[in-house]
Amino acid sequence: MAALLVGVAIVVLGVLAYGWFEAGWLRRRVVEVEIAGLPPALDGLRIAHLSDFHLGVVSRGRVAAELAVAWVEERRPELVCVTGDLVSHPRGERALRLLLARLGRPYVVLGNHDVAVTRDPFSRRAELDDLHEAVLLRDETVTVELRGTTVSIAGVDPETFQRRTASPVALARGGADLRLLLCHFPDVTRRLPAGSFDLILAGHLHGGQIVIPTPRGRVTLAHPGVRDLQGVHRRPAGVLHVSPGLGTTFVPFRLLARPEVTELVLRPGAPRLQQSS
């Protein structure tokens, strides 16, 4: 019996050690995404998508975030977007501002941890309204010119979204050549009519964070009822990309759910759907 207990303890310690290591083992991924009706001028447009830094807690997610920012700096994409949960505690704010400054004023939305709408007992609200290192979008839209075209970038606020008072569809700009929506929560697509946006970027799910393989398939401890935890998915509202994120919550481990920074390369697809009324 004693030998069995020792063996179990060794296995548990090994899994914990690996989970701690994986939390900082960054995956750098380049993904081509077909966008319906994409203008030829935007063919090959590169967008860096980062999410869920969760700075301010003890985790190797800080290592993953540093490596991700360095990779984006090196690749110099034309747009950089960050989809929320920037910090889990105000003590991470200084590190956040330093990272965002290196990204050249990225387009950013907040997540539920940034405003402390979470069950995580270690999370605390941060004051990020003066985030001058980034373009912070709280239920608003900005329009930029890229390659001679018009790109609208809309951002959903996490507090109004969770109170169900937000109207993401009202942020869409129908005349833009590319309509981009940033929202921390992937299920924003359920609240949008068909053809609302060309590309929707989200995070929140951490790829499950702790994924346990079983004979019947994978079981995730974070968001167990969600199927599409990461990657590109085609929805009636638009093409959705869910980032696995960079940090951790509740526990400082990842298991079979590596942190990731993604560069999306846009390619023309089929004709664009018209927005439903």
C-alpha atoms as one frame of an Amber mdcrd trajectory, in Angstrom:
protein
   0.000   0.000   0.000   2.801   2.392   0.894   4.456   1.797  -2.470   1.138
   2.489  -4.213   0.704   5.787  -2.376   4.247   6.806  -3.227   3.604   5.956
  -6.872   0.392   7.982  -6.933   2.146  10.924  -5.279   4.909  10.828  -7.892
   2.369  10.794 -10.729   0.412  13.695  -9.224   3.565  15.753  -8.704   4.655
  14.962 -12.256   1.316  16.127 -13.688   1.442  19.319 -11.626   5.007  20.012
 -12.735   4.044  19.495 -16.366   0.929  21.678 -15.970   3.102  24.456 -14.534
   5.528  24.094 -17.453   2.781  24.019 -20.110   1.286  27.264 -18.780   4.346
  29.033 -20.199   4.877  26.830 -23.280   3.685  29.224 -25.944   2.332  28.057
 -29.293   2.841  30.511 -32.184   0.305  29.849 -34.901  -0.326  31.371 -38.345
  -3.812  30.619 -39.706  -5.275  31.554 -43.082  -8.922  32.619 -42.818 -11.285
  32.960 -45.758 -13.496  36.039 -45.509 -16.572  36.296 -47.718 -16.342  39.224
 -50.101 -12.918  40.347 -48.919 -11.661  43.130 -51.219  -8.584  42.135 -53.268
  -6.623  44.945 -51.611  -6.995  43.172 -48.240  -5.860  39.763 -49.479  -3.052
  38.702 -47.130  -3.902  41.217 -44.402  -2.302  39.993 -41.169  -4.056  40.394
 -37.817  -2.422  39.355 -34.536  -4.909  38.028 -31.987  -3.953  37.813 -28.319
  -6.214  37.234 -25.346  -6.500  36.417 -21.651  -3.173  37.643 -20.247  -4.480
  37.357 -16.655  -1.546  39.342 -15.322  -1.134  39.962 -11.605  -1.321  36.371
 -10.358   1.404  33.775  -9.854   1.493  31.897 -13.149   3.795  31.114 -16.046
   1.156  32.819 -18.162   3.280  35.931 -17.680   6.077  34.130 -19.534   3.683
  33.187 -22.337   2.468  36.793 -22.614   6.021  38.149 -22.846   6.929  35.628
 -25.552   3.712  36.350 -27.460   4.330  40.089 -27.502   7.925  39.559 -28.649
   6.673  37.387 -31.537   4.136  39.998 -32.606   6.830  42.697 -32.424   9.018
  40.622 -34.709   6.293  39.873 -37.273   4.808  43.399 -37.382   1.223  42.596
 -38.463  -0.989  45.372 -39.777  -3.529  45.031 -36.950  -3.111  43.841 -33.369
  -6.190  42.910 -31.328  -6.501  41.813 -27.704  -9.766  40.337 -26.490  -9.945
  40.845 -22.766  -9.036  39.462 -19.354  -5.925  41.592 -19.408  -5.350  41.377
 -15.653  -6.655  39.247 -12.809  -5.424  41.658 -10.132  -4.498  45.366 -10.156
  -0.888  44.487  -9.386  -0.620  43.225 -12.982  -1.500  46.633 -14.435   2.064
  47.922 -14.772   3.193  44.807 -16.646   0.128  45.082 -18.867   0.859  48.667
 -19.839   4.452  47.800 -20.698   3.337  44.932 -22.929   0.652  46.959 -24.699
   3.121  49.777 -25.362   5.302  47.307 -27.246   2.343  46.372 -29.468   1.916
  49.869 -30.882  -1.520  50.831 -29.484  -3.455  47.651 -30.236  -7.244  47.504
 -30.352  -8.458  46.138 -27.023 -11.629  45.099 -25.220 -11.945  44.170 -21.562
 -12.992  40.809 -20.146 -14.944  39.744 -17.103 -11.816  39.462 -14.931 -10.868
  43.062 -15.708 -14.124  44.184 -14.097 -14.194  41.395 -11.460 -17.325  39.670
 -12.777 -16.022  36.190 -12.039 -16.152  33.317  -9.558 -12.352  33.343  -9.266
 -11.622  34.215  -5.597  -8.192  35.592  -6.508  -9.479  38.104  -9.067  -9.791
  41.816  -8.312 -11.122  44.660 -10.445  -8.571  46.931 -12.147  -9.046  50.508
 -13.277  -8.210  50.402 -16.972 -10.334  53.236 -18.355  -7.214  55.332 -18.972
  -5.490  52.651 -21.028  -3.714  55.132 -23.297  -1.269  52.432 -24.473  -4.140
  50.919 -26.483  -7.346  51.828 -28.289  -9.865  50.639 -25.693 -13.297  49.915
 -27.160 -16.262  49.812 -24.784 -19.395  49.424 -26.900 -17.960  51.623 -29.608
 -16.581  51.441 -33.129 -13.574  53.070 -34.769 -12.831  53.228 -38.484  -9.335
  53.023 -39.933  -7.908  53.064 -43.437  -5.772  50.114 -44.521  -4.386  49.542
 -48.004  -6.774  52.116 -49.402  -9.845  50.431 -47.862 -12.075  51.153 -44.873
 -11.924  48.815 -41.879 -14.340  49.163 -38.965 -13.269  47.744 -35.587 -15.999
  47.387 -32.969 -15.597  46.373 -29.339 -18.115  45.014 -26.828 -17.966  45.980
 -23.149 -18.060  42.956 -20.783 -20.306  44.564 -18.179 -23.080  45.578 -20.564
 -22.726  42.249 -22.367 -23.268  40.236 -19.209 -26.179  42.482 -18.161 -27.591
  41.876 -21.665 -27.899  45.615 -22.259 -25.218  45.687 -24.952 -26.270  45.788
 -28.600 -23.310  44.420 -30.574 -25.206  44.538 -33.865 -25.591  48.295 -33.455
 -21.800  48.588 -33.627 -21.617  47.193 -37.166 -20.723  49.623 -39.955 -22.376
  48.381 -43.133 -20.346  50.518 -45.527 -16.932  49.285 -44.379 -14.833  47.014
 -46.599 -14.008  44.856 -43.571 -16.121  44.681 -40.419 -14.283  43.385 -37.351
 -15.832  42.733 -33.924 -13.887  42.207 -30.696 -15.711  40.590 -27.785 -14.292
  38.641 -24.884 -17.145  36.128 -25.043 -17.458  33.770 -28.045 -21.199  33.374
 -27.516 -21.661  36.920 -28.784 -22.376  35.240 -32.120 -25.693  33.988 -30.710
 -26.862  37.578 -30.288 -26.051  38.667 -33.836 -28.063  38.295 -37.034 -26.509
  36.652 -40.083 -23.870  38.662 -41.898 -23.357  41.197 -39.103 -19.553  41.102
 -39.203 -16.841  39.650 -41.425 -14.576  38.536 -38.575 -15.287  38.144 -34.859
 -12.438  37.725 -32.357 -13.004  36.319 -28.857 -11.236  34.539 -25.997 -12.453
  33.586 -22.504 -12.339  29.783 -22.843  -8.579  29.130 -22.467  -8.928  26.098
 -24.724 -10.394  24.398 -21.650  -7.167  25.107 -19.649  -7.258  21.675 -17.970
  -8.097  18.984 -20.525  -8.331  15.352 -19.439  -8.328  12.645 -22.143 -10.765
   9.784 -21.535 -11.871   6.769 -23.613 -15.015   8.726 -24.519 -13.163  11.864
 -25.561 -11.719  14.919 -23.878 -13.144  16.361 -20.670 -12.422  20.019 -19.896
 -12.603  21.376 -16.365 -13.066  24.955 -17.583 -16.265  25.477 -19.576 -17.080
  21.747 -19.801 -20.255  22.263 -21.818 -18.567  24.169 -24.642 -17.492  22.284
 -27.766 -15.609  24.868 -29.842 -13.004  25.967 -27.323 -10.526  27.448 -29.776
  -9.751  28.041 -33.438 -11.728  29.249 -36.453 -15.462  28.555 -36.717 -17.961
  29.702 -39.311 -21.082  31.179 -37.793 -24.059  32.871 -39.473 -22.996  36.150
 -37.850 -19.475  35.915 -39.344 -16.213  34.016 -39.086 -15.308  33.493 -35.415
 -11.793  33.006 -34.072 -11.505  31.916 -30.444  -8.063  32.403 -28.935  -6.810
  29.824 -26.399  -5.353  32.793 -24.520  -2.092  33.200 -22.677  -2.736  33.148
 -18.933  -4.479  30.987 -16.351  -7.292  31.341 -13.818  -8.127  29.573 -10.542
  -5.006  27.376 -10.782  -1.654  28.269 -12.406  -1.661  25.216 -14.669  -2.570
  24.228 -18.214  -2.937  20.646 -19.334  -3.238  19.768 -23.039  -4.321  23.377
 -23.644  -1.200  25.345 -24.456  -1.243  29.145 -24.478  -1.276  30.605 -27.967
  -0.688  33.765 -29.956  -2.298  33.658 -33.390  -1.655  35.544 -36.597  -4.702
  35.478 -38.865  -3.998  35.926 -42.572  -7.113  36.992 -44.456  -7.971  35.483
 -47.834 -10.957  36.132 -50.146 -13.866  33.732 -49.813 -17.361  33.423 -51.224
 -19.586  36.490 -51.718 -20.507  38.289 -48.505 -23.846  37.657 -46.797 -26.065
  40.674 -46.358 -26.795  41.724 -42.796 -30.233  40.656 -41.626 -32.625  43.249
 -40.322
